[in-house]
Amino acid sequence: MAKELSSLESEMEETRERLASTIDQLVHRVNPKTIVGREVTSVKAYFVDAQTGRPRTDNILKVAGGVVGVVATLALIRKIVR
């Protein structure tokens, strides 16, 4: 009986430690600084090749073209409205 109780107590302690570790990992993952860091890394990876460090001109040109298109559309709408 004492052996079973000791085994149960050690099992509960191990479970408690795993749970505490999992909670610490979750707290780290939902930390706003961690989220911002992941997003910044993601955006950088879109514009810069991580292995070579060279800019990805095709993606840069796509975004620049989109920005120019939006600005031109807004300018056209503003000209029509006036």
MIKE-597653 format. One line per field, with one value per residue (C-alpha): residue number from 0; residue in one letter; x negated, y, z. Coordinates in Angstrom, 2 decimals. Layout:
residues N
num c(NUM  ...) $
residuo c(A  ...) $
px c(X  ...) $
py c(Y  ...) $
pz c(Z  ...) $
//
This chain:
residues 82
num c(0  1  2  3  4  5  6  7  8  9  10  11  12  13  14  15  16  17  18  19  20  21  22  23  24  25  26  27  28  29  30  31  32  33  34  35  36  37  38  39  40  41  42  43  44  45  46  47  48  49  50  51  52  53  54  55  56  57  58  59  60  61  62  63  64  65  66  67  68  69  70  71  72  73  74  75  76  77  78  79  80  81) $
residuo c(M  A  K  E  L  S  S  L  E  S  E  M  E  E  T  R  E  R  L  A  S  T  I  D  Q  L  V  H  R  V  N  P  K  T  I  V  G  R  E  V  T  S  V  K  A  Y  F  V  D  A  Q  T  G  R  P  R  T  D  N  I  L  K  V  A  G  G  V  V  G  V  V  A  T  L  A  L  I  R  K  I  V  R) $
px c(0.00  -2.79  -4.55  -1.44  -1.02  -4.66  -4.32  -1.16  -2.80  -5.82  -3.55  -1.55  -4.75  -5.97  -2.60  -2.70  -6.19  -5.12  -2.07  -4.17  -6.56  -3.67  -2.17  -5.53  -5.79  -2.28  -2.94  -6.08  -4.25  -1.42  -3.72  -3.20  -6.96  -7.28  -4.37  -5.85  -9.23  -7.70  -5.80  -8.88  -10.86  -8.09  -8.00  -11.78  -11.78  -9.33  -11.63  -15.10  -16.38  -17.40  -20.16  -21.94  -20.87  -20.06  -16.84  -14.00  -13.40  -10.36  -8.49  -9.69  -8.47  -5.07  -4.55  -5.83  -3.50  -0.58  -1.38  -1.69  1.63  3.43  2.00  2.94  6.46  6.91  5.59  8.00  10.94  10.01  9.79  13.20  14.89  13.66) $
py c(0.00  2.43  1.51  2.35  5.64  6.56  5.66  7.72  10.71  10.59  10.25  13.27  15.28  14.38  15.36  18.65  19.41  18.62  20.82  23.69  23.36  23.36  26.45  28.24  27.40  28.69  31.91  32.45  31.78  34.26  37.00  40.08  40.54  36.94  37.36  40.58  38.90  36.01  38.38  40.54  37.42  36.31  39.65  39.74  36.21  37.36  40.13  38.67  35.17  33.73  31.52  34.01  37.32  38.68  40.64  38.87  41.41  39.61  39.97  43.54  44.48  42.85  44.87  48.10  47.57  47.03  50.21  52.22  50.75  51.70  55.23  55.68  54.41  56.77  59.68  58.82  58.57  61.89  63.52  62.15  63.25  66.83) $
pz c(0.00  0.90  -2.33  -4.36  -2.50  -3.11  -6.78  -7.07  -5.39  -7.69  -10.73  -9.60  -9.12  -12.62  -14.08  -12.16  -13.54  -17.12  -16.72  -15.34  -18.28  -20.76  -19.15  -19.30  -23.02  -23.68  -21.77  -23.86  -27.14  -26.41  -25.09  -27.32  -27.79  -28.97  -31.38  -32.79  -33.16  -35.10  -37.40  -38.04  -38.89  -41.23  -43.06  -43.33  -44.74  -47.42  -48.61  -47.85  -48.55  -45.18  -46.58  -48.83  -47.27  -50.73  -51.30  -53.08  -55.81  -57.21  -53.91  -53.44  -56.92  -56.28  -53.11  -54.69  -57.65  -55.31  -53.38  -56.62  -57.82  -54.61  -54.64  -58.33  -57.64  -54.71  -56.78  -59.60  -57.20  -55.63  -59.08  -60.11  -56.88  -57.18) $
//
